[in-house]
Amino acid sequence: MRVTWRNFVILTMAGIGVGCTWVKSTPSADAVRIVPADRVADCVRVGTVSGFTKADVAGVDRSVAKVQSEVETLARLEAVDMDADTLVAKGALEEGRQAFIAYRCL
């Protein structure tokens, strides 16, 4: 395959995009915990939240750890808006998407 300047730029940008984290947290969101379901017995359910981010950039898969981190950050940010302080995953991360149950623990 002949690498042209245009292809080089596209591949470089895709490589940079694969490694980048686009979601920025806040101190309030950082305080929201993600715990197993057995840790919310004394908590009040306040709703559900979800996170979604791109699992690939220009056809190149992103790091699962980065995608998981971004999805959790997005869910934490949404939980803050609901006055929730704890999240429990409803299922596994699939194609950059995951849902969580939001709780306020006393």
KEMIDO-301802 format. One record per atom (N, C-alpha, C): x, y, z. Coordinates in pm, whole numbers, plus 50000, padded with zeros to 5 digits. Example, Ala and Ser with C-alpha at 12.3 -4.5 7.8 and 13.67 -1.06 7.14 Angstrom:
% KEMIDO-301802
513194943150780 512304955050780 513204967050780 512854977550708 513674989450714 512905000350787 
% end
This chain:
% KEMIDO-301802
500854988250000 500005000050000 500895012450000 500635021149910 501385033649901 500795043650000 501645049150085 501195058750185 501355072850129 500235079450112 500255093250067 500215102350188 500485114950165 500435124750273 499045124950337 498015124350254 496635124550304 496385112250392 496775100350346 496595088150425 497385088850555 498585094250549 499415095650668 498705104350772 498165115550729 497465124650820 496235117750880 495465110850798 494265103950847 494645093250949 495635085250920 496065074751012 496635080451142 497365091251131 497925097651250 496805103151338 495835109851279 494725115551356 493895104451419 493705093551348 492965082151404 493725076451522 495025075251510 495855070151620 495805079151741 495845091951719 495745101451830 494365100551894 493325099851812 491965098851864 491715086451944 492335075451907 492155062951979 492695064152120 493755071652140 494365072952271 493795083952357 492995092752302 492505104352375 491305101052464 491195108452571 490005108152655 489295121452634 488055120752588 487325132852553 486415137852665 486135129652763 485175133052867 485935138152990 485565149853035 486195155953153 485245155153271 485765151553386 484965150153506 484955163153586 484215162853695 484175173953791 484415168053930 484765176154027 484935170954164 483665164154216 482495169654186 481235163554232 481035149954169 481325148754040 481175135853971 482195125754022 483385130354053 484415121354106 483995115054239 483115121754312 482655116754442 481585105954429 480995104354312 479965094054291 480665080554281 480205071054365 480815057754369 480085048354274 480805038854218 480205027754144 480495015154225 479395008654268 479524997254360 478694985454310 478944973454366 478094961854334 476704963654395 475734956554342 474334957854387 474144954754535 474974946154591 474794942654734 475254953654829 475764964554776 476254975554862 475274987254872 474034985654820 473074996754821 471804993454900 471894984254995 470724979855072 470084991355149 470875000755198 470345011955277 470215024755196 470115023455065 470065035054977 468695036454912 468405048454863 467145051254794 467425052354644 466705044554566 466855045154421 466245058154369 467005065554288 466515078254236 466335078154084 466725067454018 466515066653874 467605058653805 467675060553674 468705053853595 469465064253513 470705061253488 471545069753405 472285060753307 472845066753205 473625058853111 474755067353056 475715060453004 476835067052940 477055060852804 477435069052708 477745064152574 478895072252518 479865065252461 480975071752393 481385062952275 482125068352185 482575060952067 483525049852110 483255037752062 484115026452091 485225025051987 485075032351876 486115032251774 486195045851707 487345048651650 487555061251578 488105057551441 487415061751338 487825059051200 488075044151178 487215035751239 487335021351223 488375014751310 489055022351394 490075016851483 489495016151624 489475004151683 488935002451818 489735010351920 489015016952010 489655024052120 489895014352235 490745018052325 491045009952442 489755007852523 489484995152558 488294992152637 488344999552770 489505000552831 489635007652959 489285022352944 489715028752835 489375042952814 487895044752789 487315035952708 485875036652680 485095034752810 485465024652890 484785022153018 484895034253110 486085040153117 486295051853202 485415063553157 485335065953028 484505076952978 483035074653004 482565062252983 481165059053007 480835061053156 481705056653243 481485058453387 481505073153425 482385080953366 482425095253394 481135102053350 480655098653231 479385104253183 478235100553275 478195088153322 477145083753413 477255091153547 478465093053596 478665100453721 478185114953707 478505121153595 478065135053572 476545135853572 475885126153510 474435125853507 473875123153648 474545114653725 474105111553861 474115123953949 475125132353933 475205144754010 473965153253985 473505154053861 472315161953828 471055156353895 471085143353930 469935136853995 470085136654147 471145142654198 471465142454341 471705128154390 472265119854304 472645106154342 474135106154377 474515097054465 475925096154503 476525082354479 475685072954429 476135059354410 475485053454284 476265045754208 475755039254088 476015024254095 475095016554036 475245002154020 475034999053872 475974992253810 475854988853668 474674979453648 473844982353545 472724973553511 473164962053423 474274963753357 474784953453267 476194957053226 476714949453134 478094951553088 478164962752985 479364967652966 479644977352861 479494970352726 478684976252637 478474970652503 478524981852400 479484980852311 479644990552202 479655004952252 480355007252361 480505020752415 479325025852493 478425016952533 477195020952604 477025012252729 476605018652839 476305011352962 475295019153044 474365011853107 473345017953191 473655014853338 473215024053424 473455022953567 472175026753642 471975020953760 470905025253850 471535035153947 470875046553964 471385057154050 470705056754186 471535058254291 471035057854429 471545069854507 470765073354611 471215082854712 471345074954840 472545073754888 472795065555008 472865074655130 472255070355237 472165078555359 473295075555454 
% end
